[in-house]
Amino acid sequence: MDINLQFKGLWAVVLGGSSGFGFAAVQKLASHGMNIALLYREMAGAEKALQIKLTDIAGRHNVNILPFNINALEAAGRQSFLEKFKLVAASGSVKLLLHSIARGNLKPLNTNDENQQLSAEDIQLTSYAMANSLLDWTRLLIANQLFNADGRIVGLTSEGAHKYWDSYAAIAIAKASLESLARYMAVEFSPIGLKTNIIQAGVTATPALKMIPGSDKLIETGIERNPMGRMTTPADVANVIYLLSTNEAFWINGSLIHVDGGEHCK
């Protein structure tokens, strides 16, 4: 099959795609002919630079890329997206919903300065942004009959959900929640054709990782541990997001997939 026809007429909805894994996925999916609805939050200067890149990608691959600089975590943002998206996307045309939102609190649980320690509210906000919002977006697309009959849902987790990273508690809780949520979604949404999977990437030098205290050490040890002798790149992860969107991945559902060159083995 011509890769430019592989996803003809189909869309990916990418939540959080202005950089890192999300943007790499936009590049990869567009190169295979998939239209993209991209949601992000950026200031004017950064948005202008992003839109130039998106226009170039869309032109090179003859696809539509719709940018939405909105708050994907608010009902008003979802409604604004829906009103505009339904003007161009047909029913049953969303092949992929990718959850790549990186918005959370990086604070320790215990510190002498109570104003700098993680609160219950911090945990709640982070968990909604990086986990539970996936359910709201899934239900929105279902309710409006936008998902393809063979739709795919992909979320992103990290090793930090399973071991200690400095100041990472809120995000670790959110990622662990996302993994559990995805298992239940895999079962309960499979009767309508949806397959839900989670990717655990290796340590990757994304803007989100660099915000974590001690990220330089994470990168250093990640390279040392990796049997392939290098760290994971956003393109490595985007390749697997693409693979999970193909017809051949029809029978993959409810899985946590390590995309790390074997880093998790050591």
WOBEL-V637760 format. One record per backbone hydrogen bond with DSSP energy under -0.5 kcal/mol. CO is the residue of the C=O (numbers start at 0). NH is the residue of the N-H. E is the energy in kcal/mol with one decimal. If there is no record, write none. Layout:
co | nh | e
CO | NH | E
CO | NH | E
//
This chain:
co | nh | e
1 | 4 | -2.2
1 | 5 | -0.7
4 | 7 | -1.5
6 | 9 | -2.6
9 | 34 | -2.3
10 | 94 | -2.3
10 | 95 | -1.6
11 | 13 | -0.6
11 | 36 | -3.0
12 | 14 | -0.6
12 | 97 | -2.8
13 | 15 | -0.8
13 | 38 | -2.8
14 | 99 | -2.6
18 | 21 | -0.7
18 | 22 | -1.4
19 | 23 | -2.1
20 | 24 | -2.3
21 | 25 | -2.0
22 | 26 | -2.2
23 | 27 | -2.3
24 | 28 | -3.0
25 | 29 | -2.4
26 | 30 | -1.6
27 | 31 | -0.6
28 | 31 | -1.1
28 | 33 | -2.2
29 | 32 | -2.0
31 | 6 | -0.9
34 | 11 | -2.1
35 | 37 | -0.6
35 | 65 | -3.1
36 | 13 | -2.9
36 | 38 | -0.5
37 | 67 | -3.0
38 | 15 | -2.3
38 | 16 | -1.2
39 | 69 | -0.7
42 | 46 | -2.8
43 | 47 | -2.2
44 | 48 | -1.6
45 | 49 | -2.2
46 | 50 | -2.8
47 | 51 | -1.6
48 | 52 | -1.6
49 | 53 | -2.5
50 | 54 | -2.4
51 | 55 | -1.8
52 | 56 | -2.4
53 | 57 | -2.7
54 | 58 | -2.1
55 | 59 | -2.4
56 | 60 | -1.8
57 | 61 | -0.9
57 | 62 | -1.6
63 | 35 | -2.8
64 | 66 | -0.6
65 | 37 | -2.9
67 | 39 | -2.2
67 | 69 | -1.6
69 | 71 | -1.0
70 | 73 | -1.4
73 | 77 | -2.1
74 | 78 | -2.3
75 | 79 | -2.2
76 | 80 | -2.3
77 | 81 | -2.5
78 | 82 | -2.4
79 | 83 | -1.5
80 | 84 | -3.1
81 | 85 | -2.3
83 | 86 | -0.9
84 | 87 | -1.6
84 | 88 | -2.4
89 | 92 | -1.4
92 | 10 | -3.0
92 | 94 | -1.0
93 | 147 | -2.8
94 | 151 | -3.0
95 | 12 | -2.9
95 | 97 | -0.5
96 | 98 | -0.5
96 | 153 | -2.5
97 | 14 | -3.1
97 | 99 | -0.8
98 | 155 | -0.6
100 | 102 | -0.6
104 | 106 | -0.8
107 | 117 | -3.0
111 | 113 | -0.9
112 | 115 | -1.9
113 | 116 | -1.0
115 | 107 | -0.5
118 | 122 | -1.9
119 | 123 | -2.3
120 | 124 | -2.7
121 | 125 | -2.3
122 | 126 | -2.6
123 | 127 | -2.0
124 | 128 | -2.2
125 | 129 | -2.7
126 | 130 | -1.0
126 | 131 | -1.9
127 | 132 | -2.2
130 | 133 | -2.0
131 | 134 | -1.0
131 | 135 | -1.1
132 | 136 | -2.2
133 | 137 | -2.3
134 | 138 | -2.6
135 | 139 | -2.0
136 | 140 | -2.1
137 | 141 | -2.2
138 | 142 | -3.0
139 | 143 | -1.4
140 | 145 | -2.8
140 | 146 | -0.7
141 | 144 | -2.1
144 | 91 | -1.7
145 | 93 | -3.1
147 | 150 | -1.2
150 | 194 | -1.8
151 | 96 | -2.3
152 | 196 | -2.5
153 | 98 | -2.8
154 | 198 | -2.6
156 | 200 | -1.1
157 | 160 | -1.9
158 | 161 | -2.3
158 | 162 | -0.9
164 | 167 | -1.8
167 | 171 | -3.1
168 | 172 | -2.7
169 | 173 | -2.0
170 | 174 | -3.1
171 | 175 | -2.5
172 | 176 | -2.1
173 | 177 | -2.6
174 | 178 | -2.2
175 | 179 | -1.8
176 | 180 | -3.1
177 | 181 | -2.6
178 | 182 | -1.4
179 | 183 | -1.8
180 | 184 | -2.6
181 | 185 | -2.5
182 | 186 | -1.2
183 | 187 | -2.9
184 | 188 | -2.4
188 | 191 | -1.1
188 | 193 | -1.6
189 | 192 | -2.2
194 | 152 | -2.9
195 | 253 | -2.8
196 | 154 | -2.0
197 | 256 | -3.2
198 | 156 | -2.9
198 | 200 | -0.8
199 | 258 | -2.5
202 | 231 | -1.1
203 | 205 | -2.5
205 | 209 | -2.0
206 | 210 | -0.6
207 | 210 | -1.0
208 | 211 | -2.0
211 | 214 | -1.6
213 | 216 | -0.5
213 | 217 | -1.7
214 | 218 | -2.5
215 | 219 | -2.3
216 | 220 | -2.8
217 | 221 | -2.2
218 | 222 | -2.1
219 | 223 | -1.8
220 | 224 | -2.4
221 | 225 | -1.5
225 | 228 | -1.9
231 | 204 | -0.5
232 | 236 | -1.4
233 | 237 | -2.6
234 | 238 | -2.2
235 | 239 | -1.0
236 | 240 | -2.2
237 | 241 | -2.4
238 | 242 | -2.1
239 | 243 | -2.5
240 | 244 | -0.6
241 | 244 | -1.4
241 | 245 | -0.6
242 | 245 | -1.2
245 | 248 | -1.3
246 | 249 | -1.6
248 | 251 | -1.9
250 | 252 | -0.7
254 | 197 | -2.9
254 | 256 | -0.6
255 | 257 | -0.6
256 | 199 | -2.8
256 | 258 | -0.6
257 | 259 | -0.5
258 | 201 | -1.9
259 | 262 | -1.3
261 | 264 | -1.7
262 | 265 | -1.5
//
